[in-house]
Structure formats: structure tokens, C-alpha cells
């Protein structure tokens, strides 16, 4: 990591706890876009440095890597506070607010990106803060925790621990519960058709459920030939296509 990413602590506006994030400041004095990168299910804030820092540097974006109550694992003593909880979501929002308040961010261009558990949290943030982000990229996300616990037995104990073995909690922490918020976001879901960790049907079903209820939404689905991975070139192509973009005028005839 070197000195490129600075460790910062942000006080939670919910419970007052001090929560860590990593921040890379873009060069120059003008306001620059902010990329928020979310760690995967079993990892912490350091998990996406290798993926995202080179792209932040290439395009001169600020990069924020928040840690939102740690891994979604039985080994995390704060597991019930992680995994899409109100505390975890607020940690991300508080970290973004902290960076924005420093005055260096182009607030019209805040982007969000995550893979797997980070893709899942990207969906949760899209649902609860749909207008905060210019565009969101969610790779291989979980959309329904109860269904995932049934589909992937190796993750089931961790899902149950995070949700206190409570189906009501599983529903409250599942993106598919929040169609209204998701429909108001500018979101692209990417999912490998051969994903063995999170089934592609999780994203397909979310997409069509959303589309049936909100035909005019700006949620897109890209099913690619691959597994449980993120392609940073593809991810940044999507984000950059929305950077400063005006919505295209529809042409008839």
C-alpha cells in the first residue's frame, strides 16, 4: 500500500464508534470524481486496493475503501453489525460524507463499485441512497440472502450468524426487498453465467422483478461468459460511460 492510501477514522453517526477507511486523494487542486470501492464478503478494507487503486490513479479519481463492520463471517465478533445492516450502510455513507466535506470531491460524480459481498452491499447502498451515486457497478451480487443460504451451504452459517438466525433479518438485509429504491438508481449488474459461488439467477430474477414493477428504471444486466469475478476494464467502461453523461435523447422513426 505504501503511503498512497491514507488510513482514516470516521465516527459513526449512529453509534459513535470509530470506523476505519482507506483514502487515496487524486492529484491536483480541482474537484475530482470519487470512486467508492466495497470489500468482498469475507474480507476487510484492504481487499480491493490491488483492483481499484490503479484505475483511480489512471483516471485521477479519489478512491475511498470503507470498512463497514468487517467481514460477514462467524469469526467476526460484530457479525450482526456487518452484512447490509443499518450500521454498515451508515458507515459507508458517513465515510463518503467525510470525504465530501473536505471539499475535494466533484459531488455530481460519486461512483460505487463492488464484487460478490461488495456487489451485494452495492445493491443495498443503491436501494437506500439511489441518488447519491452517479452510477453503480455490482459484480456477482447476492440479491436474496435466504435463497443464497439455501443455494450455497458453505456460506449459510455466516449468513445465519450475521442475521441472528432470523428470517425477518434476512429479508431486511436482502436487496430484492427494496425494489422502490433500486428502481431509482443508475445501476448495472454484472454476473458470470458460470458463477459457482452466487448463482446468476440471483441477478436475473432481481432484474426481471424490477423490470416488471418499474419498466422505465435505469437498472441494467450484463451476463458474461465467466465465473465469480470482476473485470475492472468492463467495470470502468460502465462508470466512465456515465461520467458527465447526459441521458440520450430518444429518437423515433
C-alpha positions as CSV (number, residue, x, y, z in Angstrom):
1,X,0.0,0.0,0.0
2,X,2.9,2.4,0.8
3,X,1.8,5.9,1.5
4,X,-0.6,6.1,-1.4
5,X,-3.7,5.2,0.6
6,X,-4.2,7.0,3.9
7,X,-5.9,5.4,6.9
8,X,-8.7,7.5,8.2
9,X,-11.2,7.0,11.1
10,X,-14.7,8.2,10.8
11,X,-17.1,8.4,13.8
12,X,-20.4,6.6,13.1
13,X,-23.4,9.0,13.2
14,X,-25.5,6.1,14.6
15,X,-23.5,4.6,17.5
16,X,-20.4,6.8,17.8
17,X,-17.9,4.1,17.1
18,X,-14.7,4.9,15.2
19,X,-14.7,3.0,11.9
20,X,-11.6,2.8,9.6
21,X,-11.4,3.6,5.9
22,X,-8.6,3.9,3.3
23,X,-8.5,7.0,1.1
24,X,-6.4,7.9,-1.9
25,X,-6.5,11.6,-2.9
26,X,-6.5,12.4,-6.6
27,X,-3.8,14.8,-7.8
28,X,-4.4,18.5,-8.5
29,X,-6.5,21.1,-6.8
30,X,-9.7,20.9,-8.8
31,X,-12.6,18.8,-7.5
32,X,-12.4,15.2,-8.8
33,X,-14.8,12.3,-9.0
34,X,-14.9,9.9,-6.1
35,X,-14.9,6.1,-6.5
36,X,-16.1,4.1,-3.5
37,X,-14.9,0.5,-3.5
38,X,-16.5,-2.1,-1.3
39,X,-14.7,-5.1,0.1
40,X,-15.9,-8.7,-0.5
41,X,-18.0,-10.9,1.8
42,X,-15.1,-12.4,3.8
43,X,-12.6,-9.6,3.7
44,X,-11.8,-6.1,5.0
45,X,-11.0,-2.6,3.6
46,X,-7.6,-3.7,2.2
47,X,-9.2,-6.3,-0.1
48,X,-9.8,-4.0,-3.2
49,X,-6.6,-1.9,-3.3
50,X,-5.0,-4.0,-6.0
51,X,-8.1,-4.0,-8.1
52,X,-9.1,-0.3,-7.8
53,X,-6.1,1.8,-7.0
54,X,-4.5,1.5,-10.4
55,X,-7.8,2.7,-12.0
56,X,-8.2,5.6,-9.6
57,X,-4.7,6.7,-10.4
58,X,-5.1,6.2,-14.2
59,X,-8.3,8.4,-14.3
60,X,-7.3,10.7,-11.4
61,X,-10.3,9.8,-9.3
62,X,-10.3,9.9,-5.5
63,X,-10.7,6.4,-4.1
64,X,-12.4,5.5,-0.8
65,X,-12.3,2.0,0.6
66,X,-14.6,1.9,3.7
67,X,-14.7,-0.9,6.2
68,X,-18.3,-1.5,7.2
69,X,-18.1,-3.5,10.4
70,X,-15.7,-6.1,9.0
71,X,-16.2,-9.5,7.2
72,X,-19.6,-11.1,7.1
73,X,-18.3,-14.2,8.9
74,X,-19.0,-16.2,12.1
75,X,-15.4,-15.2,13.2
76,X,-16.3,-11.5,13.3
77,X,-17.5,-10.6,16.8
78,X,-19.5,-7.8,15.2
79,X,-21.1,-10.1,12.5
80,X,-24.6,-8.9,13.3
81,X,-23.5,-5.3,12.7
82,X,-22.0,-6.2,9.3
83,X,-23.8,-7.6,6.2
84,X,-26.0,-4.8,5.0
85,X,-27.2,-3.7,8.4
86,X,-28.2,-0.1,9.1
87,X,-24.9,0.4,10.9
88,X,-22.8,-1.0,8.0
89,X,-24.7,1.1,5.4
90,X,-24.3,4.2,7.6
91,X,-20.5,3.6,7.9
92,X,-20.3,3.8,4.1
93,X,-22.4,7.0,4.0
94,X,-20.5,8.6,6.9
95,X,-17.2,7.9,5.1
96,X,-18.5,9.4,1.9
97,X,-19.8,12.5,3.7
98,X,-16.4,12.9,5.5
99,X,-14.6,13.0,2.2
100,X,-17.2,15.2,0.5
101,X,-16.9,17.7,3.4
102,X,-13.2,18.1,2.8
103,X,-14.2,20.0,-0.4
104,X,-12.1,17.9,-2.9
105,X,-15.0,15.9,-4.5
106,X,-17.0,16.6,-7.6
107,X,-20.3,15.7,-5.9
108,X,-22.0,15.1,-9.2
109,X,-19.7,12.2,-9.9
110,X,-19.6,9.8,-7.0
111,X,-19.3,6.2,-8.2
112,X,-19.8,2.9,-6.4
113,X,-18.2,-0.5,-7.2
114,X,-18.2,-3.9,-5.6
115,X,-17.8,-7.6,-6.2
116,X,-19.6,-10.5,-4.5
117,X,-20.2,-9.4,-1.0
118,X,-19.2,-5.9,-2.2
119,X,-21.6,-6.2,-5.1
120,X,-24.3,-7.2,-2.6
121,X,-23.5,-4.1,-0.5
122,X,-23.5,-2.0,-3.6
123,X,-27.1,-3.1,-4.2
124,X,-28.0,-2.2,-0.6
125,X,-26.5,1.2,-0.9
126,X,-28.2,1.7,-4.3
127,X,-31.5,0.9,-2.7
128,X,-31.1,3.2,0.3
129,X,-29.2,6.1,-1.4
130,X,-30.2,5.8,-5.0
131,X,-29.4,9.5,-5.9
132,X,-26.1,9.6,-4.1
133,X,-24.2,7.8,-6.8
134,X,-23.8,8.8,-10.5
135,X,-23.5,5.2,-11.3
136,X,-23.1,1.9,-9.5
137,X,-21.4,-1.3,-10.7
138,X,-22.3,-4.5,-8.9
139,X,-20.5,-7.7,-9.9
140,X,-21.8,-11.1,-8.9
141,X,-24.0,-9.7,-6.1
142,X,-26.3,-11.6,-3.7
143,X,-29.8,-10.2,-4.0
144,X,-31.6,-12.6,-1.7
145,X,-29.8,-13.8,1.5
146,X,-32.3,-16.6,2.4
147,X,-32.1,-18.0,-1.1
148,X,-28.3,-17.8,-1.0
149,X,-28.2,-19.7,2.3
150,X,-30.1,-22.5,0.6
151,X,-28.0,-22.4,-2.6
152,X,-24.6,-22.2,-1.0
153,X,-24.3,-24.3,2.1
154,X,-20.7,-23.2,2.9
155,X,-21.8,-19.6,3.3
156,X,-25.1,-20.5,5.2
157,X,-23.5,-20.4,8.7
158,X,-22.1,-17.0,8.1
159,X,-25.4,-15.6,6.7
160,X,-27.2,-17.0,9.7
161,X,-24.7,-15.5,12.2
162,X,-25.0,-12.1,10.6
163,X,-28.8,-12.2,10.6
164,X,-29.0,-13.7,14.1
165,X,-30.7,-16.8,12.7
166,X,-33.7,-14.6,11.9
167,X,-35.6,-14.8,8.6
168,X,-37.0,-11.4,9.2
169,X,-33.4,-10.1,9.4
170,X,-32.5,-12.0,6.2
171,X,-35.3,-10.2,4.4
172,X,-34.5,-6.8,5.8
173,X,-30.9,-7.2,4.6
174,X,-31.7,-8.5,1.1
175,X,-31.6,-6.1,-1.8
176,X,-34.6,-7.7,-3.5
177,X,-36.7,-6.4,-0.6
178,X,-36.1,-2.8,-1.8
179,X,-37.3,-2.6,-5.4
180,X,-38.5,1.0,-5.0
181,X,-35.1,2.3,-4.0
182,X,-33.2,0.2,-6.6
183,X,-35.5,1.4,-9.4
184,X,-34.5,5.0,-8.6
185,X,-30.8,4.2,-9.0
186,X,-28.4,4.2,-12.0
187,X,-27.1,0.6,-11.7
188,X,-25.5,-2.0,-13.8
189,X,-25.4,-5.6,-12.5
190,X,-22.7,-7.9,-14.0
191,X,-22.9,-11.6,-13.4
192,X,-20.9,-14.6,-14.8
193,X,-23.2,-17.3,-16.3
194,X,-20.9,-19.9,-14.8
195,X,-20.7,-18.4,-11.3
196,X,-20.4,-21.3,-8.7
197,X,-20.5,-19.0,-5.6
198,X,-23.5,-16.9,-6.3
199,X,-25.9,-18.2,-8.9
200,X,-26.5,-16.0,-11.9
201,X,-30.3,-16.5,-11.3
202,X,-29.9,-14.2,-8.2
203,X,-29.2,-11.3,-10.6
204,X,-31.6,-12.4,-13.4
205,X,-34.5,-12.7,-11.1
206,X,-33.8,-9.4,-9.4
207,X,-33.5,-7.7,-12.8
208,X,-36.8,-9.1,-14.1
209,X,-38.7,-8.5,-10.9
210,X,-37.6,-4.9,-11.0
211,X,-38.4,-4.5,-14.7
212,X,-41.9,-5.9,-14.2
213,X,-42.7,-3.4,-11.5
214,X,-40.7,-0.4,-12.9
215,X,-40.4,-0.8,-16.7
216,X,-38.7,2.6,-17.0
217,X,-35.9,2.0,-14.4
218,X,-32.2,2.5,-15.1
219,X,-31.1,-0.9,-13.9
220,X,-29.1,-2.9,-16.4
221,X,-28.0,-6.5,-16.5
222,X,-24.8,-7.8,-18.2
223,X,-24.5,-11.6,-18.1
224,X,-20.9,-12.5,-19.2
225,X,-19.1,-15.7,-20.0
226,X,-17.3,-16.4,-16.8
227,X,-17.4,-17.2,-13.1
228,X,-17.3,-15.3,-9.8
229,X,-15.0,-12.4,-10.9
230,X,-14.8,-8.7,-11.6
231,X,-13.4,-7.3,-14.8
232,X,-12.0,-3.9,-13.9
233,X,-11.8,-2.8,-17.6
234,X,-15.5,-3.6,-18.0
235,X,-16.4,-2.0,-14.7
236,X,-14.6,1.2,-15.5
237,X,-16.0,1.3,-19.0
238,X,-19.5,1.4,-17.4
239,X,-18.6,4.0,-14.9
240,X,-16.8,6.3,-17.4
241,X,-19.7,6.0,-19.8
242,X,-21.9,7.6,-17.1
243,X,-19.2,10.2,-16.1
244,X,-20.6,13.6,-17.1
245,X,-23.1,11.7,-19.3
246,X,-26.3,13.4,-20.4
247,X,-29.1,10.9,-20.9
248,X,-29.5,10.3,-24.6
249,X,-32.5,11.8,-26.4
250,X,-34.8,9.1,-27.6
251,X,-35.1,9.0,-31.4
252,X,-38.3,7.9,-33.1
253,X,-38.9,6.7,-36.6
